Amino acid sequence: MTVQRVGILGSGIMGSGIAEVVASSGADVVLRSRSLQSAQDMLVALQASLAKQVSREKRTRESADELLSRITITSELTDLADCDLVIESVVENLEVKQQVFRELDGVMKHDAILATNTSTLSVFALASVTNRPDRVCGVHFFNPAPSMSLVEIVRTLSVSDETIDTVTEFTVACGKDAVIVADEAGFVVNALLFPYLNDAVRLVEKGVATEADIDTAMKGGCGFPMGPFALLDLIGLDTSVAILDALFNAFGDEKYRARPTLRDLVASGRYGRKSGAGFYVYNS
């Protein structure tokens, strides 16, 4: 099966980022959000991203226009009916995602592949509410999707080899490095990353060092491109707490219990870059 038309669900940064990646590969994209206004907002964000690339001479105006011509927006699920692959990237909540999968299963053509961009939730739990568990897998892009090279392809117990092969070929065609992982909470990257991020917050709570000094230490001492607090702000503190909660619920290990400071910042509306403030304050 060749993936030529891709549906993307979700009105956040990941949705528009994945749309840019897929359209850059030459595939047609149907970008669906719950409202036409939010879908339009995603398209505006994508146009701004492409304009910045053009101004920095990373892309020509012609290629940007060609990319945009391959993207259509909609608020209707039925407009995804003829897609070869649909990638879901809605809120990280199992019940919400299961309902989306039920609805998509009734709309999509019988041989189409349904994928989730979840970073921690059980992909099998999503596949099990459909009539196509052999054609459901995880396709986990990282933020920001256009510049991050990795995609985790999640193999469930029910997915077929053909589905995994098709999605792997699609991922490579998008210019990404694909790794195939088992359907275990956190997969590879987040299972290793979030205990480290959580521990960085613990060090601040204990007064070992400031956020800025820890970020400097991890960049200078480990060669990381970004320190843990800058990364938490980029991921989103609300998203980070949700991921830690999912990992803690799956494994019951204290290293995954979100630190009080994280919860306090989220409760105060400080989500990171997207809200203008998290561990750091950002200019609008």
C-alpha positions in Angstrom: 0.0 0.0 0.0 1.3 3.5 -0.9 0.3 6.4 1.3 -0.7 9.3 -1.0 -3.4 11.0 1.1 -3.0 11.6 4.8 -5.6 12.9 7.3 -4.4 14.6 10.5 -6.6 15.2 13.5 -5.7 17.8 16.2 -5.6 21.5 16.5 -2.4 21.9 18.4 1.3 22.5 17.5 1.8 18.8 16.7 -1.0 18.7 14.2 0.3 21.6 12.1 3.9 20.3 12.5 3.0 16.9 11.2 1.0 18.4 8.4 4.1 20.4 7.3 6.2 17.2 7.4 3.7 15.1 5.4 3.0 17.8 2.8 6.8 18.3 2.4 7.0 14.6 1.4 4.7 15.2 -1.5 1.5 13.6 0.0 -1.8 15.4 0.1 -3.0 16.4 3.6 -6.5 16.8 5.0 -6.1 18.8 8.3 -9.2 18.3 10.5 -10.1 20.2 13.7 -13.3 20.3 15.6 -14.1 23.8 14.3 -13.2 25.4 11.0 -11.8 28.4 12.9 -9.2 26.3 14.8 -8.3 24.5 11.5 -7.8 27.9 9.9 -5.7 29.0 12.9 -3.5 25.9 12.3 -3.1 26.8 8.6 -2.1 30.4 9.6 0.5 29.0 12.0 1.8 26.8 9.2 1.9 29.7 6.8 3.9 31.7 9.3 6.4 28.8 9.8 6.9 28.6 6.0 7.3 32.3 5.6 10.1 32.2 8.3 11.8 29.4 6.4 11.6 31.5 3.2 13.0 34.6 4.9 15.9 32.5 6.2 16.5 31.0 2.7 15.8 27.5 4.0 13.0 27.1 1.5 12.0 28.9 -1.7 8.7 30.8 -2.0 7.7 28.4 -4.8 8.2 25.3 -2.7 6.3 26.9 0.2 3.4 27.7 -2.1 3.5 24.1 -3.5 3.5 22.6 0.0 0.4 24.8 1.0 -1.4 23.7 -2.1 -1.4 20.1 -0.9 -3.1 20.9 2.4 -6.9 21.3 2.8 -8.6 22.1 6.1 -12.0 20.8 7.4 -14.1 20.4 10.5 -15.8 17.3 9.1 -14.7 13.7 9.9 -16.3 12.5 6.7 -13.7 14.5 4.7 -11.2 11.9 5.9 -13.0 9.0 4.2 -10.6 8.6 1.2 -7.4 9.0 3.2 -4.9 6.1 3.1 -3.6 7.0 6.6 -5.1 9.0 9.4 -2.9 10.3 12.2 -4.7 11.2 15.4 -3.0 13.9 17.6 -5.8 15.1 19.9 -5.6 15.6 23.7 -3.6 12.9 25.6 -6.6 11.3 27.2 -7.5 7.6 26.6 -11.3 8.0 26.7 -11.2 11.0 24.3 -8.9 9.1 21.9 -11.0 6.0 22.0 -14.1 7.9 21.0 -12.2 9.5 18.1 -11.0 6.1 17.0 -14.6 4.7 17.1 -15.8 7.6 14.9 -12.9 7.3 12.5 -13.3 3.6 12.2 -16.9 4.1 10.9 -15.7 6.8 8.4 -12.5 5.5 6.9 -12.2 3.1 4.0 -11.7 -0.5 5.1 -8.1 -0.8 4.1 -6.9 2.5 5.5 -4.4 2.7 8.4 -5.3 4.5 11.6 -2.4 5.8 13.7 -2.0 7.7 16.9 0.6 10.2 17.9 0.3 9.3 21.6 3.5 9.5 23.6 2.5 7.3 26.5 -1.0 5.7 26.2 -1.7 2.1 25.2 -2.1 1.9 21.4 -3.7 -1.6 21.8 -6.4 0.0 23.9 -7.2 2.3 21.0 -7.0 -0.5 18.4 -9.4 -2.6 20.4 -12.3 -0.2 20.0 -12.1 -0.5 16.2 -12.9 -3.1 13.6 -9.4 -2.8 12.1 -6.9 -3.7 15.0 -4.5 -5.1 12.4 -4.4 -1.6 10.8 -3.8 0.4 13.9 -0.4 1.5 15.2 1.4 4.3 16.9 3.3 6.9 14.9 4.9 9.1 17.5 6.4 12.3 16.1 8.4 14.6 18.4 7.9 18.4 18.9 8.7 20.3 16.8 7.9 17.7 14.1 9.5 19.5 11.2 12.9 19.6 12.8 13.0 16.5 15.0 14.3 13.6 13.1 12.9 10.7 15.1 9.5 8.9 14.8 8.6 6.0 17.1 6.5 3.4 15.3 4.5 1.4 17.9 3.8 -2.2 17.2 0.8 -3.7 19.1 0.0 -7.4 19.5 -2.7 -7.1 16.9 -1.1 -5.0 14.1 -0.1 -6.7 10.9 3.5 -6.7 9.5 2.1 -5.1 6.3 0.8 -2.1 8.4 4.1 -1.7 10.1 6.0 -1.9 6.8 3.7 0.6 5.1 4.0 3.1 8.0 7.8 2.7 8.1 8.1 3.4 4.4 5.8 6.4 4.8 8.0 7.7 7.8 11.2 7.3 5.8 9.6 9.1 2.8 8.9 12.0 5.2 12.6 12.2 5.8 12.5 10.8 9.4 14.4 8.1 11.2 12.0 5.3 12.2 12.5 3.1 15.2 10.0 0.3 15.9 9.1 -0.1 19.5 6.8 -2.2 21.7 3.5 -1.0 22.9 4.7 -0.1 26.5 3.9 3.2 28.2 6.5 5.8 27.3 7.9 3.6 24.5 11.7 4.4 24.4 12.2 8.1 24.5 9.7 9.2 27.1 10.3 6.2 29.4 14.0 7.3 29.6 13.5 11.1 29.4 10.8 11.9 31.9 12.5 10.4 35.0 15.4 12.7 34.1 13.2 15.7 33.8 11.4 14.9 37.0 14.7 14.5 38.8 15.8 17.9 37.6 12.8 19.5 39.3 13.6 17.5 42.4 17.1 19.0 42.5 15.6 22.5 42.4 13.2 21.6 45.2 16.1 20.5 47.3 18.1 23.7 46.6 20.9 21.9 44.9 21.0 24.4 42.0 18.8 26.9 40.1 17.0 26.0 36.9 19.3 28.1 34.8 22.4 26.5 36.4 21.1 23.0 35.9 20.3 23.7 32.3 23.9 25.1 31.8 25.3 22.0 33.6 23.5 19.5 31.4 24.4 21.3 28.2 28.0 21.8 29.1 28.6 18.6 31.0 26.6 16.1 28.9 26.5 17.9 25.5 22.7 18.1 25.5 21.3 20.7 23.1 18.9 21.9 25.7 18.7 21.8 29.5 15.8 20.0 31.3 13.9 23.1 32.3 14.0 24.7 28.8 12.9 21.3 27.5 10.0 21.0 30.0 8.8 24.5 28.9 9.0 23.5 25.3 7.1 20.2 25.8 4.5 22.0 28.0 4.3 21.5 31.7 0.7 20.3 31.5 1.7 17.8 28.9 4.7 16.7 31.0 2.5 16.1 34.1 0.0 14.1 31.9 2.9 12.0 30.6 4.3 11.4 34.1 0.8 10.5 35.4 0.4 7.9 32.6 3.8 6.4 33.3 3.1 6.3 37.0 -0.2 4.6 36.5 1.4 2.1 34.2 4.4 1.2 36.3 3.7 2.5 39.9 7.3 3.6 40.2 8.0 6.7 42.3 10.4 8.0 39.7 7.4 8.8 37.5 5.4 10.6 40.2 5.2 14.2 39.0 7.1 16.6 41.4 4.9 19.1 43.4 6.5 22.1 41.7 5.4 20.8 38.3 1.8 20.5 39.5 1.9 23.9 41.2 3.0 25.6 38.0 0.3 23.9 36.0 -2.3 24.8 38.5 -1.2 28.5 38.3 -1.6 28.4 34.5 2.2 28.4 33.7 2.4 25.8 31.0 5.7 26.8 29.4 6.3 28.5 26.1 2.8 28.1 24.8 1.4 30.2 27.8 4.3 32.7 27.9 5.7 31.4 31.2 6.7 28.1 32.8 10.0 27.7 34.6 11.1 30.7 32.5 9.2 33.7 31.2 9.0 34.3 27.5 8.4 37.4 25.4 5.1 37.3 23.4 
